[in-house]
Amino acid sequence: MEWCTLCNGINDEVLLCPACDGIMQDQGRIYDFYENYSPYMDIDLVKLEDGDPNSSKKNECVHLFKCSSCGVDIQKKIPI
């Protein structure tokens, strides 16, 4: 089994905001924002509900990043 290095605190990802060049903060897995109990569900089960029929086959973890200056948010796929 492979693990997301961001979810497990092994690596940090530093992104600059495309709108203002501010520092973007990792907000965690995008899947955790889907439903009330999604943070507690197995990631492979959540991927089945994300609307992408191929996401459960991809070795990636999608994280939400938000700019601390202007509030812009983006999604970034983290390879696992």
C-alpha positions in Angstrom: 0.0 0.0 0.0 1.3 3.4 -0.9 0.8 6.6 1.3 0.4 10.3 0.6 3.5 12.1 1.9 1.4 15.2 2.7 -1.3 13.3 4.6 1.4 11.5 6.6 3.5 14.6 7.3 6.6 13.3 5.5 6.8 16.2 3.1 5.5 19.7 2.9 4.3 21.3 -0.4 5.0 25.0 -0.8 2.8 26.7 -3.5 2.6 30.3 -4.5 -0.8 31.7 -5.2 -1.4 32.2 -8.9 -3.4 35.4 -8.2 -1.2 37.3 -5.7 2.0 35.2 -5.2 1.1 34.7 -1.5 1.9 31.4 0.3 -0.8 28.8 -0.1 -1.6 26.5 2.9 -2.4 22.8 2.6 -6.0 22.3 3.8 -5.9 18.5 3.5 -7.4 16.0 1.1 -10.2 17.4 -1.1 -12.2 14.2 -0.4 -12.5 15.2 3.3 -14.7 18.1 2.2 -17.3 16.0 0.4 -19.5 14.9 3.3 -19.7 15.0 7.1 -18.1 11.5 7.5 -15.8 11.5 4.5 -12.6 12.1 6.6 -13.3 8.8 8.4 -13.9 6.7 5.2 -11.4 4.7 3.3 -9.9 6.9 0.5 -10.7 4.2 -2.2 -14.4 4.3 -1.2 -14.5 8.1 -1.3 -12.8 8.1 -4.7 -15.7 6.1 -6.1 -18.1 9.0 -5.3 -16.0 11.9 -6.7 -17.5 11.9 -10.2 -14.3 10.7 -11.9 -14.7 7.1 -13.0 -11.0 6.6 -13.2 -9.9 8.2 -9.9 -9.9 5.0 -7.9 -7.4 3.6 -10.3 -5.0 6.6 -10.0 -2.2 6.6 -7.5 -2.7 10.2 -6.4 -4.2 12.1 -3.5 -5.8 15.4 -4.3 -5.2 18.2 -1.8 -6.9 21.6 -1.4 -4.5 24.6 -1.0 -5.8 28.0 0.1 -3.9 31.3 -0.2 -3.4 32.9 3.2 -3.4 36.4 1.7 -6.3 36.6 -0.8 -8.3 33.4 -0.1 -7.9 31.8 -3.6 -8.0 28.0 -3.5 -6.7 25.4 -5.9 -6.5 21.6 -6.0 -3.2 19.8 -6.5 -2.7 16.1 -7.3 0.0 14.6 -5.1 1.4 11.4 -6.6 1.6 8.4 -4.2 
